[in-house]
Structure formats: C-alpha cells, structure tokens
C-alpha cells in the first residue's frame, strides 16, 4: 500500500478541462449517479460537466493525485452565515470523496487539514458540511449543529381555520421578491446561510421543472414568506417554507389548504427544529427528526472576535481547555472574558475552568446544546457552577440550516 506522502496534492484549476473531467468522474463514481437518474431529471453528461465548472471557478477544490490521476478531493464553498445576528465568513465543505482503492491511507485527513488551514488563512473561522458519516467526522473534531424535520400530513389534517389578510402569488425561480425575502430571513435568523449565486444554483440543481415557488404578501404588498413545493402523484412535497412572522405562516398554510381537492397528503421538511404537530388541530401526524448539518470551529481566536453573547449574563472570566487533535493551534487553553454582550481573550485570572473537545465547543457556541446538557452527557469537565455561569453568558438557539451544497 502506498503512503499519502507519495501522492501530489494541489488545487484543481477551473480552466483545466482534464481537472474538470476528473472532478466530475470522481463525483459520479463515488456517489453512484447513474445515467438513468440523470435522464430522469433531464440532465445530460455535458450538462453535468458544465454545472461543475462554477464549483471549480468559485470554490477551493483540493485534490490528491496518483501521478496524473485524481484520486481524492475536498471542496470548500465560500459563504456567509448568520451567527446570533453577526455575519460570519464560513466555508461549506462538499464534494468530499475518494476512490475506494485509495481509502485507509490518510488521504482525506490530509486534504481536510490543508483545506481547513487555508480557511484559517482566508479569515474563515468556521466550517459546516452535510455528513455522509457522522462517526468519521466526529473523530476529526466535527459536531452536529442542526436538525431536519420531515413531516407527513393527510389531506383531512391540513389546518382549515387559518386565515391571513394578505395574499399568495406563484412566482418564477429567479423572482427578485423571492431571493430578497430569503436574504432578509437570513439576516434575522440564527444559523441561516446567505445564498450567493452559486448557492442558488445548487439549491435548484436537481429539482424538477414543475417545482413551484409561492410568496405570501401582506396587505401592503410586502413579501413576508415563501414556500417551494412540487405536486406529484397527489402529494404536495414542500421543500422549504420560511416566514418572517406568524401572519405569513398562516397565509402559507391557508394556501396549502386551498389545494385540498388536488392532493391526498402533504410531505415536507422544516429546519426550525420545532415539531409542527402541537400547533395543528389534529396533531396525530408523523414527524421524523434527524441530525442535518455538522460544524467545526477552525480558528477559535478568529471565531470569538465577532462572537456575540448575552449582555444580561453579567461578566465572566473563565478558562476553557480545548482538545483539538487535528488543528493544533486550537489545542490549548483560552482565557476568556464575557462582558456586555462580547467575548474577548484576556490575561486576567479566571474565576472558573472547564475542559472540552473542539466539537463540544462548536455545538455549544452554535447553540445546538447547552453547557448544562453537555455537562450531563459528560462532554464537559469541571464544576457545575462554572457550567451554569457559562450558560448565563451564552445565547441558546438551535441554528436554522436548510442548504445542502
């Protein structure tokens, strides 16, 4: 078996046809995208190649080569993310794959390290991804930070009493109101990603042509919510529904009810991490919750520079001992001062000390789990009083993450 040191590692070139072809071939083989599947969605092989060009052009795709053959790759899309009202430059990790005959040689770990180190140099202190193997990423310092809830509602269970004063209009995929509404939603929603042109392209990548967008407008003609859906085989499939207020939420459900003569059921997804059954007249519906995105703090110092905290939590001097066996610049103790809604590094003596791994710190600071809960799960070492005080100064809200790139 060869060693990873015997291979060449470099970034793929967007204008290199061979790089593009090999990138595409590795994706197709690893994820087993068959010709039948492509035909069913109206995609041809040449369209797949063209669709991947923006990835190489706008993302950083690090590849490992055995001679001239691409054998493994790791891509990072540059995006922006709302973290408790602050806009953070982040990276969405995708296209992570290796030919099976080259697995077990430490290639992916090396690509990950170099890619995350590059993110640190770019000033992107946080990364997220959709995991194909939660245990694998756990081992490398990643942790779950959001949920995806699937729900199935029979036609007779669709809410009938919801009324809203506004109106709903179906719009095109590239409608300005639709895109600007998402940007507004992202600006006020913790965890939401701001979609650039590439993210919007990926959002629609595999959707069928008759997928619809419906926007709710209030009485002043202001867009306040939208839903993306497809009606197929007498089922309304809701890809995403967002709303700025309760009125828009009611208006969209009223719109769904208007289809009751056309459909037998509603199947959908929500990323608010709150089951919807409680708010329904007939809450005997099927809901399935599962982990969705995983995240990782790349640079603790860089991340904390703009990290907001609870101004009502008082002042706290605390030392956090962090274990990070992949990114050693994080593998140390940090003395922090939480005060007046900000967090900063300090040389002042700490009142308390806690110890945790980088993944635990990530899910804590993103709000997926509280310090109290992580302490109960034996993921944090220290005194209960220190855990309670840390929870006092932190915000606690599970991130809304709906993008899959």
N, C-alpha and C positions, 0 to 999 in steps of 0.2 A: 504493500500500500504506500502511495506517495504521501509526502508531508505537505502541508499548506505552504511551507517555505519554498517549495519547488514550482509554485504557480505565480503568474503575474497578476497583479491587482491594479486596476485603473478605472477611471470613469469612462463610461461609454460616450461616444461622440454622436450628437444628433444628426449630423450631416453625413455620417458614415453609413452607407447602405448595408454593409455587412454587419455592423453593430445592430442596426435596426432589425435585420432579418434574424439574427441570433437571439436578440432580446425577445422577439415575437415567438420564435420556435421554442425557447425555454419555457415561456409562459404557457404556450399551448400544450406542451408535453406535460408539464408539472400539474397543471390544473385540468388537464384532460378535456379541453374544449374541442369537441368533435365537429366534423363537417355538418352532420345532421343538426346539431344545436345551432350552428351558425346560419344554416339555411332557414331554420325555423324562425329565427329572429331577423331574417333579411340581410344578414351580413355575409359578405364575400371575403375571401382571404386578403385581397388587395385592400379592402376597406379596413380590415383589422390592422394591417401594416400602417395605413395612413393614420388611423386613430392613435397609434402608439407613438407617432412622431412627436406630438406635443408633450408626451411624457418625457422623452429624451431631451427635448428642447428646453423644457421649463423645470424639470426635476433633476436632482442629482442621483444618477444611477451608477452605483459602484459595482463593477463586475470582476469576477475571478476567471482567469483564462488558463487552460492547459494548452500550451502552445498558442495557436490562433483560435482555439475553440472556447467559446463562453460556456462555463460550467455552473456558475452560480451568480446571483445578482441580488442587490439590495437597493431599493429606490426610496428617496425621501422627497415628498412634495412640500414646497414651502407654502404655509398658510398662516392665517391669523386666527386667534381663538380668544373668546371672552372668558376670563377667569375672574369671577366676582366683580365684574364691571371694568376691569382693566384689559386692554388689548395686548395679548402676548404673541410675539412671533414664534411659531411652532413648526414642527415637521410631522407630516403624516407618512408613516412608513408603509410601503406597499411593494408588490411585485417581488416578495421575498421567496426565492426558490432555488433549488439545487438539483441537478440530475442525480437520480438515486445511486448510481455507481460511485458518486463522489461524496456521499454523506458519511458522517462519522470521522471526518478528517479535520474538524475545527475550522472549516472554511467560513461558515456562516457567522460564527462568533467573531472571527477576524474582520469580516465585512461590516458587521454591526458595530464593532469598536471603532473602526476607522470612520464610518458614517456618522456616528454619534460625536466623535471627536471633531469632525468637520462642522457639525451643527453647533457645537460649543464655540468654535472659531467664528462662525457666522452670527453669533449672538442669539441663537435659538435654544433657550434653556429647557425646552420641554418637547417630548415626542409622544405620539399616540399611534395606535395601529389596531387593526381588526385581527385577532389571533387565530391562526389555524391550529395552534397547540398551546393552551394555557399553561400546562406544566413546563414546557420548553421556555417560554418567555418568563415565567416565574423564576426559573433558575438563573436568568440573566438580568434580574432586577426590575422586571415589569410587574404591574399590578392592575387588577380590574378597577375601572373608574366610572363605568356607566352600565345601564341596563337597556334592554329592548323588550317591550311587552307586546305579545301577539294576542289578538282577541277575535273571537268568533261570536257573532250576534245573529240570531234568527230574525226573519223579517217581522214577526209579531213582537219582538223585543225592542225594536227600534223606538226610541223615545218619540212620543206623539204630542206631548204637551209643550214642547219647547217652541217659543215664539221670539222673534227678534224684529226690531223695527226697520232694519236695513234690507239689503237685497244681495243676491249672489249672481255673478256672471262668470260664464266659462270664458277663458282667455287662452291665447297661444302660449307655447312653452317659453318663448322669448319676450313675453309681455313685461314692460317696464314696471308696472304696479306689482306684479308677482315677484320680480327679482328685488326690487327696493323694499318690499314688505319683508322678505327674508332677511335682508341686511338690517332692517330696523329690529326685527325679532332677535337677531344675533347680538345686536348692541345692548339688549336688555336681558339676555338670557345666559346665565352661567353655563359654561361648557360648550356653547354653540360655536361652530366654526363659521367664519366669514367665507362665503363661496366666491372665489375668483373665477375667471373664465374657464380654467382647466377643471376646477371642481364642478362647475355646472355641466361641462361636457361629460364628466364621469357620472354625474347624477342621472343623466338620461341615457347612458351608454347602451344598456340592454333593455330599455323599455320598448314596449310595442307602440306602433304608430297611433293607435286609438286611445292611448293614455290621455286623460283629461286633467286640466287644471281649473279649479273653481275658486274664485276670490270673493270673499264677503266684504261688502261696502256698507258703511253706516249711513245715516240719513244725510250726512254732509258729503257723501261720495268719497269718503276716505277709506282706503283698503285697510282692514283690520284682521284678516285671517285668510288662510287658503287651505285647500286640500288637493292632493294629487291622487288620482284614482283611475281604475280601469274596471269596466263592467264586462265580465266574461262568464259564460256558462251560468247565467242567472245569479252571479255573485258579484257584489261590489267589493273590489280589492282596494283598500286605502293604503297607499304607500307612505304618505305623511300628511298630518294635519297640524297646523300651528295657528295660534290666535294670540292677539295682543290683549284681549280682555274677554270677560265672560259673555258679553253680548255676541262677539264674533263666534265663540264656541257654540252658543245656542243657534246662531244663524246657520252654521255649517251642519249641525245635526238636523235642523229643520229641512235643509236642502237634501240631506241623506234620506229623510223620511219621505220627501217628495218622489223618491224612486221606488217606493214600496210595492207598486204594482208591476215593476220591472224586474225585481230581484227577490231571491229566496233567503239571502243571507248577506251579512257584511263581514268581511275578513279584513283586519287591518293591523297596523303597528302604531305604537306610541313610544316615545322616548322620554316622557316626563317622569318616569319611574314611579308613577302613581297608578294603581289599578283604577279602571273606569267603572267597575261594577257598582260601587257604592252610590254613584250619582244617578244610576238608572232606575226607572220604575220597576223593571224586572231585572234584578241583578244576578239571576241564575244563568250567567254566561260563562264561557270558557276563556280563561286568560292564562297565558304562559309567560313567565318571566325568565330571562336568561341573561348572563353577562354579555355585554356587547363590545365595548372598546377597552383596551388596556393602555396604560400610560406609563411614562417614566420621566422623572426629572433628570435632565442631562447635566445641568450645572446648578448646584444648589445655590451658590452665591449669586449667580445671574438671575435665577428664578426669584429669589427673595427680594431683589432690588425693587421690584414693582408689585410684589405680592400684597394685596390688601387684607387687613384683618379687622376684627370687630372693635370699633373705637370705644364701645361700652364695657370692654373686658378688663379695663384697668391696665396697669403697667406690670409687665412680667419679664424678669431676667431668668433665662433658662439655658442650659447647655444640652444640646442634642448630640449624642454619639451615634453616628451613622455608619452602617456597614454597607459598602458597595464594592463587590469583588471584581466588577468589570471596569468601572470608571474610577480609578484610584484617587483622582482629585476630589471625589466626594467621600472617600473612605477615611473619615476623621471626625473630630468633634467640632461643633459650631456653637459659639456663644451668641445668643440672640436676645434682642430687646424688643418686646412687643409693647407699643405705646401709641395712643392716639390714632389707631387705625393703620399703623405702619409697622413694618418689621425690618430690623437692621442688625448687622453684625456689630458686636461690641466687645470691648476688652474688660468690661465691668464684671465683678464676681457674680456668679449665677446663684439664684435662690434655690433652684431645683436642677435635677439632671435626669434625663431619660435616654434610653438606648433603643434603637430600632434599625431595621434594614431599609434600604433605599425605596423598595417597593411599598413598604408600610408608610413611609413618609409621603410618598406620592399620593396614595389613596386617601391619606389623612388631609393633606393640603388641598386636594381637589374636592374634598367633601363627601366622598363616597361612603366613608366610615368615620365615626367619631373616635377620638382618642380613648374614650371610655369603652367603646365596643372593641377596639383593637387591643386594649389592655386586658379585657375579659377573654379575648381569644389568644392571649399570651404572645401577642405580636409586639408589645411594648414592655420594656423592663424599667422598673423604677417604682416610686411611691405613688399611691393613689391620689394624694393631694396634688402632686405635680401634674398628673393626668387631668384632674379636674380643672386646674388653673390653665392648662394648655387649651382645653375645650372652651374655657371662658373667652379667650382672645381670638379664637378662630371662628370663621363663618362655617355653617354646616348646610350645604345644599348639594344634592347629587347632580352632576353635570348632565345637560341635555346634549347628546351627541347622536346625530342621525346619519351623518355622512359615512359612506363606505367607498373608499378610493383605492 
